Amino acid sequence: MDSAFISASSRLHFKRTSAPIADSCRPRFTSAKAVANTARMIARPDSEGPPDLDDFFNPALRGVGTKGAPIKLATGRAVLKDGNTYSAATKAIETASASLADPKFAHVTFGPRLDAASVRQAVSERLGTVPLIARSVDKKGASDVVEVLLLGSDDASAIQIATASETVVTTIDAALQKAAKSAAQSALQELSDPKSCTFLVFAHTPGSSDAARMGFDEALPEVIAYGGPAVGQDGKWSLFGKEMVEDDPMDKQTVICAVVAGSLSFLLSAVIKNWAQPVYTEALSYLKPHYVDNPERDLLTAIRYDDWDKFLWCLEQAGVPVDIQWSDKQHQTPLLAACGRARIRMVEYLLGKGADVTHRNDGGFTCIMYTRMLVEYDQRIIHKQLEMLKNAGAETQLTAHEIGLLKRATGGRFIQ
């Protein structure tokens, strides 16, 4: 699977809506029990990651996810093949970049079987000067995996990064705490409004993240922090941002910290935790696709989770029709499902295979209408998708009836 989860920033709603099926970026819950189960699933382990659900939306906390321009998010994942680290890292970066064309920050983790120098080369060539935190990790069952998390914002100064090092004088923890505080303070100074910081992402040389968090808390009380140490096998580890960190952690502790200003939904905070936190050894269950050995059903799952390889297999190997309609999903088609999630590579493929751009589902929604609902996605990508649909013969001018449907489904928030 190339990408575990790709989404733009959106708020988490607990009420049922009348929005059509493909508008499923916002989770729907049918009972208080479902809400509670999801909250427990996302709740932070060992005091790391997002706070409890009630606390997340408590305006008294600075980590509340409703301040400033929405944070955009994209992820990419690839597995090492034939020992080619550069190829795997490039694939993960390209997958994430396909959904976020102008990232302001990149976080990269890679297993011990991958070569750090090759990862760094791929990042440098594909992301250029994008601020970066990269580290080796030792996740269960992921020794040959590289994962890329991209963050973006319409606010050019919303994400700032800094590095700080402290010589170990008394204890490693003391040096790490001091370095974390210094890095956070330095990054904060670059924000246009230091008080606007809502969360931070970090990595550090081998040591205790608890010590680092104490330092962050001194600089930024109550702000959520996501991250952890560089970890490897047999004493080998890698950490780099703009420069490779090669100091002996017994002698010097280094922290790389990115402070972020902007709004972030509770659900997306869980996604960031899943990709940036050392606590998780496996993806959260609801972020992993569940295939049922039924190509027609699995095609929809592949679109939802942006699983390109499975998507191609269902259409090319299993022979699922390009315009199949899922009768229990309001007669959605693959094109409508892909458009509703900005799966632009899948949209391009389906159009190339002659997918019907005029089809309406049972709710009266077309591929153009679903695309116009994506107000919280990178608008350059959305306009590219609209242009592709137009070139394929789709009618881009909305009728009065279609505008009415969109207003009811989105509360008036759609691309006019």
GUNU-427173 format. One record per residue: z, y, x of N, C-alpha, C, O in turn. Coordinates in steps of 0.001 Angstrom, whole numbers, plus 500000, padded with zeros to 6 digits. Atoms other than C-alpha are relative to their C-alpha. Last residue first. Layout:
N
ZYXZYXZYXZYX...
% end
This chain:
416
500896499453501022493082527999481588498544499888500435497647500298499699500989499158499325495073525698483854498970500455498981498248499638498410501164500743499530498026524397481841499007500986500591499114502194500380500176499947498544501541525498480943498842499093500413499043497916500711500815498850499609501463526291477202499738500101501488499067501035501928499237498785500262504337523994476262499263501244500449499878502280500701499442499407498774502542521173478026500883501209499755501427501780500700499588501007499016501561518732475268500746500607501181501608499955501770498932500837500552501494521224472395500536499021501037501732498730501062498817499165500220499559523797474386501158499169499475502301499351499897499366499742498710497145521152475641501262500844499846502254500606500534499385501243499527496379519932472130500748500219501312501860499722501492498829500263500828495794523490470912500730498738500434501960498714500488498963499066499543493476524206473833501285499783499213502380499828499774499474500523498738491526521070472941501101500899500556502101500412501085499187501175500307491135522235469328500634499428501266501807499056501258498742499511500574489959525683470414500933498832499689502146498934499870500129499546501383487351524025472621501356500493499506502382500263500146499116500586501002487715523872476387499704500563498614499428501753498460499552498977500942484772524680478643500826499350498897500338498466498193498780499364499500484608522109481449500543501071499059501706501461499170499970498662500590482129519750479787501324500661500372502387500210499947498900499718500922481822516774482131499909501438499497499513502340500234500433499801501380478390516029483592501096500287499004500827500351497804500305501310500586479205514488486975499636500107498524499375499097497869501255500475499408478948517898488637499582498648499438498405498289499468501086499169500528481621519156486237498651499516500514497689499416499752500223500427501382483907516255487105498848500781499368498031500223498636500596501337499969483533516938490825499675499514498592498611498942498355501389499825499584484176520653490272499276498652500042498116498557499643500744499423501123487332519908488295498520500143500339497657499869499506500156501069500989488564517628491084499222500496498792498359499784498279501013500915499470487899520336493668499749498869499015498606498462498808501297499358500235489795522797491481498860499147500561497764499125500001500299500070501436492733520381491409498648500640499695497873500099498906500393501368500313492676519904495176499607499881498533498642499196498195501294500212499347492684523637495780499482498596499709498287498397499490501095499562500859495412523974493156498627499879500653497621499789499949500759499115499120497924521858495060498717500399499270497864499553499000500629500625498842499768520301492131499323501067500858499180502216500442499031500023498906502207522007489754499467499279501238500208499054502195499715498653499499499591523131487225500914499984501217500954500962501964499345500174498702498206519630486733500318501342500656499848501624501758498550500062500190497488519913482996500762500012501322501987500133501323499488498649500246493930521115483615501513500015499753502124501083499730500034499251498745493091517750485177500593501389499813501290501888500697498928500502499142494225515904482068500056500775501313501137501073501820498730499533500552492038518146479928501171499517500852502108500272501113499866498573499709488994517595482132501353500512499516502004501293500210499672499879498577489467513807482025500172501460500403501012501768501249501090500362499097489553513964478236500459500130501453501569500585501731500024499388498675492410513991475713498868499437500859498580498240500834501030498975499946492005513324471993499846500660501358499207501706501472499397498691500228495302511479471610499005501139500057499373502297499857499597499900501404493553508148471153500644501336499668500683501740498506499050501035500393491787508623474463500435500230498558499929501128497885498727499454500475488648510674474830500928498838499658500505497839499076499069500823500781485664509571476919501264500767499625501815501521500428499865499450501352483133512212478001501047499261499168501348499674498048499214498762499934483367511657481772500216500604498619500912501612498492500296499139501148482271508007481487500901501236500017502115501122499849498950499949501019482529506395484930499673501045498937499103502093499237500500499664501329479190506061486716501036500033498901500696499829497735500350501238500697480255504186489850499577500252498552499384499314497778501132500593499296480190507383491905499524498707499370498369498316499537501181499221500383482421508968489288498751499445500670497676499414500072500342500356501378484919506152489796498767500760499519497909500197498839500555501355500023484898506615493581499523499637498591498413499133498418501323499946499373485365510380493361499324498629499965498129498527499689500891499302500934488233509967490903498579500018500557497620499729499842500333500966501044489846507385493183499048500616498983498124499956498508500864500999499371489682509787496120499574498950498981498429498499498988501344499460499858491011512580493901499046499011500660497863498982500321500424501006499024494049510720492650498535500281500330497640499565499882500692499372498860495182513949490979499675498988501087499770499301502273499094500056498850497622512056488731499373500593501258499912500436502353498673499545500388496087512735485320501004499987501127502107500517500988500021498540500128492612512466486842501387500540499682501766501604500171500098499422498658493309508905487999500011501524499945500641502169500783498741500256499297494537507781484569499995500638501383501000501208501808498968499149500582491616509464482818501326499825500737502026500798501016500279498612499632489124507866485208501066500937499444501529501831500152499602499711498614490721504422484922499773501451500398500577502023501134500935500620499066490344504574481126500493500277501424501342501147501619500274499321498743493054505251478553498933499234500773498760498030500586501374500197499553492726503586475179499647500903501186498568501492501253500814498997500691496036505053473957498529499937500412497830500950500403499756498730499320497865502934476522499084501081499442498487501857500187498591499664500226498167499713474492500407501278500718501580501653500698499754499749501423494374499485474190501447500382499713501716501114498761498746500698500259493807499874477925500458500328498581500923501435498308499057499218500793490148500854478106501241499155499737501152498031499243499092500792500822487919499511480891500959500919499249501395501937499787499593499260501198485380502069482065500885499167499077500888499373497864499596498661499598484950500830485660500483500825498810501271501754498985500991498972500343484909497231484457500516501402500318501696501693500123499544499238501166487367494952486339498980501100499707498593501823500625501037499669500968485340492744488681500470500713498751499828500600497707499639500624501280488185491040490548499025500357498888499026499715497838499830501438499841486646491767493945500286499304498668499711498258498366501103500612499263485141495219493479500119498485500121499115497776500047501335499633500475487229496839490766498894499196500674497944498768500018500116500229501443490606495162491219498581500256499505498063499512498673500044501438500256490220494964495002499793499718498515498990498857498155501326500521499667489311498633495286499890498514499681498863498053499182500960499359500899492445499743493439498597499440500248497903499044499312499916500780501238494567497267495411499013500530498966498422499755498214500516501343499728493382498845498668500013499138498737499048498426498457501457500001499861493839502385497356499435498592500193498435498236499569500226501142499113497408501994496122498490499770500106497901499045499304500966499581498981497951505457494648499782498912501049499706499193502245499314499962498711501066504293492793499072500361501157499466500290502321498723499297500116499791505111489288500674500171501356501266501216501627500285498573500165496244504120490185501302500791499955501418501843500583500519499505498720497358500742491550499695501490499930499933502217500894498864499861499088499455500147488431499555500567501341500234501419501914499250498827500443496439500833486209501201500244500912501505501389501248500802498820499677494354498383488236500742501272499600500772502238500362499689499577498639497148495801488088499187501222500418499625501995501271498730499276500013496845495594484318500312500563501387500829501672501518500151498861500897493141494719484451501276500832499950501224502062499973500760498890499411493574492577487557499865501215499100499894502346499585500975499758501064496359490441486024499195501219500444499684502343500333501092500959499837498484488970488807499039500038498820498487499015498415499736501143500886501526490911487560498888498959500054498791498109499169501243500602500455501830493671490151500273498683499284501215497962499615499711501369500429505010495701490422498718499423499411498337499743498286500819500543501085504409498852492427500383498563499687500735497791500580500849501078499526507345500187494465499176499449498837499714499243497750501063499406499200508907503595493777499043498937500534498086499267501234500956499358500884510992502266490865498903500733500765497994501294500153500782500939500801512682499761493146498947500682499147497851500150498976499364500134501300513774502310495725499091499198499082497868499311499154500313498964500979511981501573498979500793499776498721501072498636498349501142500359500825513741499324501455499771501122499002500684501888498693500780500944499217516128499890504347498786499521499223497885498908499795500872500902500737517582503023502793499221499105500950498528499598501840499210500945500779520494504483504721499111498979499305499455497801499218499870501281499301518317506076507399500704498938499175500634497753499500498640500458499747517229508848505039500036498669500743499217497791500472499379499337498851513875510629505312501363499442500375501849499699501477500877499953498838511511508609503114500698500564501233500284500275502355500522501328499730513885507469500359499154499968501268499088498943501947498933500824499426515768510732500531499463498633500399499801498111501462499775499530498636512567512690500022501075499156500675500943498777501839501149500435499210511739510550496987500177500422501461499933499635502375499805501424499720515247511038495616498842499445500825499041498573501671498983500054498950514847514805495949500288498551500369500580498247501525500663499850498709511611514377494025500998500029501146500667499645502268500768501205499708513537512955491067499320500109501363499322499148502133499072501062499609516101515757491135499236498738500388499590498076501364499445500780501100513370518361491074500920498910500527500823498497501683500289501414499804512980520723494013500631499222498863501831499346498617499452500884501021512896524498493942499519498571500221498406498336500692500876500286501127512330526529497072500634499027499040501674498439499338499668499147501141513680527374500510499019499705498877497807499719499094501020499856501034513575524660503161500539500862498863501628500617498345499363499476501209515425524450506462498906500352499002497852500868499373500895499157500794513934522175509123500740500449498752501205499615497975499614499709501382516275520768511784498970500912499344498561501915499929501142499250500536515704519093515127500250500166498509500498499189497803500226500016501443518968518062516786498765500832499686498623501954500172501027499083500493519535517165520435499802499809498503499781498682498008500375500284501382522604515611522066499039501079499504499270502273499697500398498836500798522978515604525857499580499543498607498889498535498457499831498754499252524598513330528431499725501236499154500353502279499337498643500021499455525180510110526491500305501291500750501467501660500925499042499531501012522108510953524439501448499936500463502316500576499870499063501094500235519987510649527624501048500484499001501759501447499286498674499929499390517364513357527292500818498751499673500645498144498616499832501121499078513748512457526489501366499997500682501581499252501639498618499959499527512958514605523466500241498764500855500082497638500385499335501296499974509176514991523112501409500166500559501601500818501585499921500665498705508097518543522323500696498649499846501471498442498913501051499384499192506926520283519154499934499335501366498858499196501948500484498966500896509022517795517249498813500614500705497785499963500893500772498846499557509970514573518943499672500931498844499549500521497689499761498828500841512356511663518856499137501134500530499156501434501723500899498857499802511816508170520235500326501088498992500593500812497823500119499159501181514113505183520755499073501165500325498792501442501491501177499137499975514494502275523167499894500768498685499956500172497609499708498713499391517996500835523632498829500958500061498964502052500609499789500159498556516867497273523029500188501338500701499764501524501841499514501314499601515560498234519593500101499939501517499305500546502234500998500934499501515130501685518130500614498650500285501697498337499790499443501334499784516906504440516262498887499094500504497733499238500099501056500847499457516311508190516133500647498667500362501677498629501034500264500092498563519132509566514052498716499250500328498185498499499510499196500950499260519305510697510431499569499932501452498770500753501904500425500335498652517736512772507702500903498995500669501711498337500014500653501302499964518204514579504406499603499697501441498972500531502090500672500316498740520650517461503963499445498587499951500125497662499507500340501412499849521748519055500675499239499789501301498360500580501645501443500238500016523261522536501011499714498531500296500289497955501219500496500498501284526926522820499981498493499755499946497978499382498892499118500736500917527960524914503002499287499638498701498592500467498113500549499943501358525079525908505279500879499199499045500525498077498682501030498963500088526130526720508854499527500218498570499194501337498182499437498752499486529436524857508871499000501144499862499374502281499575499132499449501034527967522188506604500665501295500460500953502169499642500828499351501016525140521618509058500872500683498949500564501782498489500572498785499432527631520951511833499144500754499005499208501980498925498892499053499883529603518507509715499504501321500580499931502396500158499796499389501315526323516856508785501170500982500007501153501978499283501054499009500221525546516268512457500208500720498674500040501937498592499703498858499135528904514573512973498963501101499809499302502283499756498845499318500583528313512328509964500362501231500824500697502277500270500491498976500923524847511557511326501149500735499329500988501881498909499498500061501370526572509765514199499438501133499143499611502309499463498640499524500190524607509289517410500350499945498528499610499366497733499063501021500477521172508448518749501440500489499992501954500967501003499885501080499034519218511710519204501045498998499517501883499346498685499257499727498772518707513781516087499990498789500920499621497687500515499963501222499195516670514180512936500719500345501290500755501503501705499607499990498595516779516758510161499812498636500650499638497621499976500400501311499496515574517848506741500275500000501501500002500987502184500533500087498647517217520765504942499674498554500343500231497618499769499732501277499346517963521822501391499427500025501408498674500930501767499501500956500985518153524844499079500226498608500577501029497849500036500172501392499570517810527739501518500617499051498980501775499214498595500882500713500923517622531037499589499814498530500365499173497791499618499213500550501101520671532547501291499150499182499028499682498542498121499219501167499577518695532959504528500799499357498873501062498155498916498688499855500630516217535276502747500826498764500346500677497729499697499965498616500462513006535831504723501324500311499313501816501437499377500271499866501431513758532572506506500075501469499599500903502218500118501433499802500202513489532746510304499621500086498527498511500503498197500349498629499628517225533295510814498526500309499755498142501471499624499679499093501103517886530085508910499567501425500291499127502139499390501057500129501002516093528023511563500221500971498847499265501546498326501243499453499439518395529327514293498867499946498987498103500902498853499886498543499951521518528757512192498720500642500527498285501678500023500070499480501366520479525205511353500057501523499992499308502166499258501372500157500485519742524369514990499841500585498608498858501273498330500864499041499311523068525827516179498563499926499495497924500957499286499677498659500488525109523948513585499063501034500611498569501921499915500465499913501387523355520692514400500255501390499429499386501968498776501459499862499980523823521203518151499444500152498593498525500940498371500316498655499520527562521831517709498493500244500008498035501328499645499595499045501030528026518721515592499617501424500394499117502191499572500952500121501099526033516629518048500321500995498891499419501622498336501256499385499567528054517870521022498973499983498873498234500949498685499765498560499886531331517114519249498723500725500403498416501794499876499925499410501337530098513693518158500174501512500062499561502241499282501361499916500535529028512769521698500015500690498641499161501529498356500490501192500690532525513564522967498568500229499527498114501366499401498847500817500392534128515956525472499531498695499360499745497616499912498878499606499146531411517732527447501220499138499702501834498575500608498785500723500377528187516263526066501099500338500997501041499942502161499520500944498999525560518940526702501296499344499526502171500013498975498676499703499465524188520562523567500398498905500990500254497715500709499408501062499180520599520745522382501343500465500535501538501643500834498870499579499170519008522788519595500556498796500745500579497685500216499423501082499201515664522579517813501140500558500842501045501663501377499397499615498723514392524825515019500585498769500674500925497786500016499484501104499197512207524599511923500552500510501321500054501489501877499847499573498611511361526953509073500701498898500788501563498198500256499502501089499162510013526107505615500011500462501453498978500845502003498958500767500686509595528723502867500616498908500860501725498456500575498830500027499118507758531266505033501119499122499455502269499255499874500366500320498616504270530783503565501202499867500925501120499182501945499305498999499186505579530649499987499803499640501468500327498628501934500850498813500069502988528599498088500619501169500760499945502160501043499527498962500912504923525579499294498991501133499988498297501369500977500761498762500051504338522351501174500593500967499003501473500607498220499458499026500940506111519216502301499162501267500073498690501659501140500460498620499851504489516190503925500644500871498927500739500469497767499586499164501126506197512811504370499556501426500288499941502001501306500180498555499853504527510305506682500395500692498702499919500334497625499928499287501275505520506667507097499964501503500249500626502015501152499865498561499762504604504320509949499926500702498653499054500404497837500426499031501013505234500590509547500188501429500498501173501740501169501382499663499665505375497759512098499418501048499057498203501117498872500112499769498561509152497252512205498603500426500418498421500980501502500958498911499784509347497724508448499833500311501482499630501466501855501343500376500421511054494577507139498946501054500253497852500972499695500187501407500320514488496154507399498577499746499518498099500395498588499768500394501383514241499633508815499716498519499805498856497943500472499956501459499984514596500364512510500365499514498608501468499021498373498971500547500884513594503978512904499942498481500080498975497914500587500071501444500188511659505969515500501157499563499113502250500125499178499004500840499336511548509699515027499727498529499738499125498155498731500426501396499936509252512554514078501041499194500762501595499659501757498873500808499541510062516091512920499536498550499963499111498062498916499873501453500056507093518419512728501379499518500421502000500065501332498658500337499506505978521979512111500335498538499711500010498012498647499035500146501095502201521967511381501367499626500587501452498675501364498765499260499725500417523089514559501020499915498869501994500668498867500047498786499196497639520504514465501366500603500246502246499956500814499197498958500644498096518033511624500084501282500814500598502290500329500234499913501445495409515456512394500738501153499334500265501692498333501418499843500326495058515753516169499770500235498514498859500972498137500530498777499396498725516406516920498556500245499587498178501376499283499421498862500709499938513757514484499412501305500517499051502184499735500609499953501329497559511157515906500501501201499213499721501881498547501397499599499844498626511946519477499320500142498641498608501116498396500025498567499717502306511818518544498572500512500149498255501611499694499643499308501241501905508414516945499891501506500208499333502221499376501182500085500863500061507208520049500257500662498651499366501293498083501020499100499464502853508461522318498748500002499123498120501043498931499686498609500331505501506821520117498918500963500477498580501908499765499899499222498771503925503352520308500164501481499672499312502072499008501024498978499809504594501283517197500290500822501249501445501023501623501212500621499475506539498020517211498885501006500242497858500665500829499943500241498551509851499867516925498760499349500590498583499368501808499229501145499561509055501248513460499890499744501491499048500339502164500818501145499608507792504726512654500890498914500597501900499198501241499156501065499462509119507807510901499112498806500326498108498565499657500634501281499680507207511046510395501056499030500525501839499370501412498927500877499524508319514275508696499391498614500181498811498061499246500255501441499991505673516972508319501209499264500561501792499673501565499050500780499213506068520622507328499641498522499891499179498058498848499227499070499175504009523459505848500981499263500906501609499867501776498560500230499849501324521207504414500646501046500895500021501582501809499474498954499120497936522654503407501510499838500166502275500666499671500977499546499011495775519913501887500571500989501010500049501110502118499408498708499653498501518036500072499195500567501159499430500233502320499329499438501172497185515000498179500693501327500286501199501969499366500939500007501124494569513781500663500613500622498756499890501067497864500769498750499997496914514864503455499012500073498848498629501166498428499153498904500479499322512033502601499202501294499871499352502022498890499607500309501373496652509349502892500842501124499414500610501564498288501134499693500874495165510998505973500331499719498540499899500453497650500142498543500095498539511011507719498882500369499037499041501275498219498867499491500776499190507333506970499888501506499798500159502011498708500178500402501396495699506355508150501116500549499125500855501044498029501069499180500577496041508353511360499805499685498526499629500590497710499443498667500217499375506711512135498971500919499352499301501700498460499027500075501092497886503247511639500565501376499681500670501750498513500715500209501257494818504024513765500956499975498812500667500562497769500720498762500322496891505482516598499291499880498654499336500803497840499075499023500573499259502511516557499276501262499557499561501799498487500570498655499886496474499970517113500893501015499288500707501294498104499320499238498969498274496673517814499542501434500146499885502086501132500640500244498700495722494696515826500605500857501109499930501186502085500952501107499985497075496223512628499347499918501374498914500925501934500662500241498725500190498400512279499094498777499908499522497714499459499438501110499231501010499109508640499168499791501264497939499866501230500976500942499455500363502409506890500711498968500865501789499218501405499382501137499319502244504824504642498911499070500509497913498847499824500998500962499549501438508254503266500667498914500820501613499183501560499589501034499064503512510708501278498823499110500372497858498980499619500974501088499931502984514011499500500467498993501040501136499356502007499657501180499220505317516762498318498865498993499977498205498811498954501013501027500225505120520265496972500227498853500976500734499053502080500361500720498791508240522434496848499003498906499632499242498123498713499861501463499968508268524701493818499570499415501341498568499834501921501281500668500225508640528445494552500170498485500090500921498007500940501147499723499160512198529719494297498748499229499632498702498515498630500155498673499408515385528263492871498703500102500793498383499213501582500768499153500906515676525364490407499757501398500558499472502321499795501438500122499794516831522437492547499142500901499152498015500524498832500640500193501294520487523314492964498485500071500154497966500851500952501040501005499896521627522929496563499269499749498700498492498799498605501192499394499421523503526211496480498859498997500103497707499386500296500374500576498713526020524701494088498724500645500520497797500902499752499023499570499005527582526844491348499666499468501388500168499980502388500415498743499365524414526466489291500986500504501038500655501396501819498874499082500113525307522791488661499650501304500711499495501299501932500385498882500853521963521021488247501147500975499748501061501826498862501289499486499550522461518674491187499589501232499200499009502169499750499837499012498942526148518319490403498676500630500406498624501802500776499372498805500561525525516611487066500112501105501048499890502278500750500915499307500901523041514185488626500603501287499450499938502323499431500042500597501325525304513237491508499163500872499072498988502068499308498687500232500601524366514755494821499863499280498668498762498919498253499676499113501118521021514314496583501367499683499423501822498542499507501061499785500960520939512624499995500446500872498846501418501615498982501230499468499428523958511279501827498956500178498904498974499481497890500008498535500024527501510907500498498761500603500652498785501765501059499210499491498873527633507228501526499918501520500133499893502051501243499107500955499359524825506352499124500752500680501133500177501483501868499973500079498549523407509163496969500933498907500513502038498758499989498771499436499435522721508583493312500123499711501483499735498641501954500322498908499099519059507754492555501234500491500752501108501070501831500982500483499042519650504326491026499690501069501051499423500754502211499309500859499038522838505508489357499043499537501088499431499396502248499123499152499193520950508380487726500736499174501048500883499610502190500836499298499030518232505985486587500848500880500903500603500954502107500485500971499019520764503669484959499167500677501077499296500364502260498897500373499114522541506576483277499540499032501086499931499159502246499687498846499159519316507980481844501072499630501017500948499939502202501086499892499031518268504553480592500240501161500949499983501055502148499815501062499017521678504085478959498924500070501073499208499867502254499020499515499031521377507466477242500227498963501089500499499315502236498607500178500371518245506162475595500901500572501070500489500786502210499858500226501430514473506516475445501447499834499575501723499714498381498916500938500224513878508075478813500221499878498498500180500866497766499446499900501343510680509734479891501060498935499823500909497812500304499482501215500606509669510356483489500568500258498621501102501335498355498639499745500426507550513402484263500538498757499311499982498330498300499293499583498801504479512491486287501449500298499665502322500207500528498778500765499762503447510588483203500661500338501314501475499562501814499128498945499490500875512933481737501356499390500322502379499787499764500326499727498604498538509964481485500813501139500581500846501312501799499527500974499025500310508754478351499751500425501433500640500292502273500706501276499957499850511821476185500411499166501199501092499646502105501090500000499031502526514531475842499343498631500045500021497623499848501205500452500685504563514379472642498808499968500929497676499780500484500987498966500256507810514540474537498817499401499265498687498184499133501320500564500216511002512546474732499038501118499654499419502107499027500344500105501407513954514372476156498606499415499871497767499589500754499406501168500609515424513699479564499701499909498508500236499034497827499662499771501396513249516030481584500549498718499393500032497632499658499695501249500672513137516069485380500456500303498583501416501048498383498617500152500411511467519144486725500181498709499225499266498225498559499864499901501446508222518945488610501447499805499640502189499156500378498658499712500481507149519364492214500001500136498492499156500831497927499678498601499807503865517669492965501373500243499411501909499405498686499740499190501167503692513942493314500115501448500387500445501764501530500528498668499751502693511144495577500185500811498739499831500375497644499810499091501128504625507895495786499429501350500373499757501879501435498985500471500932504496504823497919500105500895498786500335500421497673499094498915500357501214505612499585500984499530498957500598499040497896500137498841499142498915503318501496501018501076499689501461501786500592500000498812500835500000500000500000500000501240500872500848501376501753
% end
